[in-house]
Amino acid sequence: MADIAPLHATRLRASCNPEQFSFDTTATLDDHPGDLGQDRAMEALRFGLAIGHADYHVFVLGESGSGKHATTFKLLRERADSEPVPPDLCYLHNFDEPLHPRLLTLPAGRGAALRADMQTFIRELGPAIEAALGSDPHTERIEALQGAHKTREDSALRELGQQCAEQGISLLQTPDGFVFSPSREGEVLTPEAFDALPEAERTAIEAQVAEWSDRLTDLLNEFPGWRKALREALVRAEHEALSPALAHLMREMRERHADLPEVLAFFDIVVKDVLDFAVEGIVIDEDEEEADKDDSSRFGRYQVKLLVDHAASTGAPIVFENNPGYGNLIGRVEHVVQQGAQVSHFNLIRAGALHRANGGYLVVDAERLLTQPFAWEGLKRTLRANEILIEPPAEAQGWSGTLTLEPQAVPCALKVVMIGDRELYYTLMEHDPDFAKLFKVAADFDDDLPRTPENEQQYARLLAMLGRNAKLLPLDRN
């Protein structure tokens, strides 16, 4: 058996010859990009990010310390800076179906402007309505219409009373309605006097009363039509009084948003609703509770819910969701308690990471995502459907009967980048068929690299960058 030669301690590790470095300290070295020895992973990552197909999302795998996080974000920033800013996302009240808020997409920055315009409109709307409906010309017109209607009804009844009086029949108004009674010389006959009349005369009077009762019934049947005409006249008067005031409030708003047909259509719907609200809430007696509300609650349905604001964005968004729970990813609808019951409205819709990353990139930690209830299934459902549908987990699983809002789905156009270790990646590939269909690109970061003089030079630049980032003193080449 050959003798085993002892191994000197200096041979247990490889040492660099300081003379091979051209620097004295790392302070003179430029920062390294951080992708040392990761050419294949970088190529795969660029390939996955460049493909626009919906199912080519990226899984970045590698061991801790391989630089996968820093390298991924560096590459994402390079791409995102040259890509367009996605539109703002807004929700509007749905006047036809209040439980289904409408989605409105606007060019970046226009959502905040529209929201501010509508807030100003709401503040000025209440005083404008009161001024328009409280003006003397409008009040006089309403009183004239109501007076003409009352005169018409009274004249018709008076004329009928005069006609029947000529035949000895009086038209009397009692708490129970109108009745006819025989009369002589303007005096109503008492029951005893009527019974004392000859039978033939009583029969003739009863026939006359029946005839006049039919004519009265025909006249009273016309009253609802007259009142409907009055109602329509009052509505026209309200509209004609309010329309100029609303047009004045919205003139500048329409000019600012003249290039957005959907916004102009929203303005038209708001005007129609204001006119209907004024008729139903002001012409008809308004409840005291409604009258006591401030304008923000009375006209809250005219507000604009700005879900995602890209006014300050440059390039495509990059969102890293550190806590990828279901609500944080998909979004949620919050509720408030009013009079002991939970209620909600479109202003309580909250955006998720998918909304904020829409049009750009969403980065999530795979292990954190998979440990959150319903989050992985919610993400897959969104990526399969290419739309972000805000619904509670219970609704998504089909076992909740709670009535809640169902906002219109947001078209989904983003790239998801999951970061995790190799074991998790291969576990998903083996046990979840949807994973392989959705995440077709794998960027595998190597754990080691060949030790060559060139790589040693590059590694020195990497150490220089890490030291500067950690605010440490530079390293000497020895």
C-alpha angles and dihedrals in degrees: 000000000000118000115254109235115221117250117229117232093239090065094059091083137027117248129202121232105238089212091068091067118082095204132078096208134006089247088088095052125098120237117270117234088239097239097104110164093354100109095130093046091048091050091051092047093050090047093052094046093048096054111093096198114119097234098051100093119152133243113196110202133182144110124287112279095028091113095244095138097048094042093048094051092045091054092044092053091051091053098039095053091063096045127089123266110253121237126270115261119223136172124214132194112265105226092192097044111019093187091060109061115203124242119231122187118198135178113275111285096014094094093066091047092051092047091052091048093052092047089054090046091053092050092052098039099078096052090043092054092047092048094048096046094039096053118118096240092052094045091050091049093051092048091048092052093047091045093050090051093050091047091051093053094043092048092050092051092044092051091049090049092051093049094051091044089062087063094047096262121123124208109219130187116217133174087264095051138269123337135178122227132179116250140187123208090347095309121113113239117243118232089254092052091048092050089051092061120099114272093244091054092047090052091050092049092049090051090051091048091051091050093049090045089058091049090049090050090052090050094048089049088061093055096079089055091050090049090049089053089050090050091051091048091051090049091051090049091051092048093047091050095046101038096073091047092050092045089053092049092050101038097095092038091055091049093051093049099034091121093059112075093185091056092049089050088051090052090052091052091049092051091050091049092048090053092048091045092051092052095045097038103035110023089047113053107278120224113254091233091055092047092053094056118103121243094258091063098034092052099024092121089070093062123107117233105215101206099174123014118198096174092118097035125116115195127342117333122255111201124186111193107205093183105038098187120153096262093042090054104037100027127239145234113237125208136211128204116244120175091343096308131101113242134173140190137188093271089066094062110117125202123238130212090267090060093048092047095044109126090022140039135315118200120195135171107243097214093050091047094052093049092058116090114251092350097111093046091047092052092048092048090052094048093047094049095039089224136095110231115185109216133140116260089248091055090046090054092045098237104105127090097186114127110236142149121287105202118201111268119257116230106246120223111159142112118243119209116193119193122202146122128287096254092057092046094053092043090057092045090054101041107028116057091188091061093061091048095050103034103047096155123071121188106197114197114209120234096215141019136206114277104237131149089252093052091047089056091049091046089056089056089050091052089049091054093047091049093051092047089052091046092240128150116267119267123247115232090240 
